[in-house]
């Protein structure tokens, strides 16, 4: 009689084989020349292309590899936007803009040879996704907007709500912040950033902060470009939004989109706040809207199974 390996060993072997099917973010990608600069991409999977657009602004694709399992039904396209990760950076920060990110997505679509694409934009990435779908609707099949913002008004509420929460729950941090702000410090000042950084990521962005404890991940180059961030949100953008983020507004245009749209929110999101997320039902009534009841800003981490089942079902139609 043939002996069977214990179940936990089979599970371990399967998990290792499963992990080996996914490329490495740093070594298994490809550069494409887009608008005179090189953009780093990591692409794999079967099915229609699904472009994953990271948040920030300023974030690389590396933190979004949670979506890897979607590669069994979609050809995933991860990429580092201009100025992020392994992609080229600008000599002048004024080259960074929301408009540039939208045009780079179009350029990358052409360079990769896709006629139509599916798009998933998370947080700031949702701005790029909305702007792209509005400008190039014929090139989009499915649009997914996750924990994102429909206007500068909503982004300002992100600032206001985050600061209320910090003042209430981290009064010692808030006191230090107010002391330097009274002397003229602004968000983009290094000292201001250091104090702001004392607030744990999980406090503002998680339903369960334990889901975001450091796990010893290997470093990724230029994983977040702070200079790009403050160029696009404004020099005091953690309090008063300016620049590109202080001017964008998709509210009037969303209702005219004729493509398949899914909008995702998190009940405990202190950034893309629920009461403003629900406004999408008014501005984009043709979309399917789903609120994740046990998530903050990242349902792809906190309610992964539910999120991925929803995404697969939506993309199959």
Secondary structure as UniProt FT lines:
FT   HELIX           7..20
FT   TURN            25..27
FT   STRAND          30..34
FT   TURN            35..36
FT   STRAND          37..45
FT   STRAND          49..53
FT   TURN            56..58
FT   HELIX           62..72
FT   STRAND          75..79
FT   TURN            82..83
FT   TURN            85..86
FT   HELIX           93..95
FT   HELIX           98..112
FT   STRAND          117..122
FT   HELIX           124..135
FT   HELIX           137..139
FT   STRAND          140..146
FT   HELIX           152..169
FT   HELIX           171..181
FT   TURN            182..184
FT   TURN            187..188
FT   HELIX           190..196
FT   TURN            197..198
FT   HELIX           201..205
FT   HELIX           209..212
FT   TURN            221..222
FT   HELIX           226..233
FT   TURN            235..239
FT   TURN            243..247
FT   TURN            251..253
FT   HELIX           254..256
FT   STRAND          260..266
FT   TURN            267..268
FT   TURN            270..273
FT   HELIX           274..277
FT   TURN            278..279
FT   HELIX           280..283
FT   TURN            284..286
FT   STRAND          288..292
FT   TURN            293..294
FT   HELIX           299..302
FT   HELIX           304..315
//
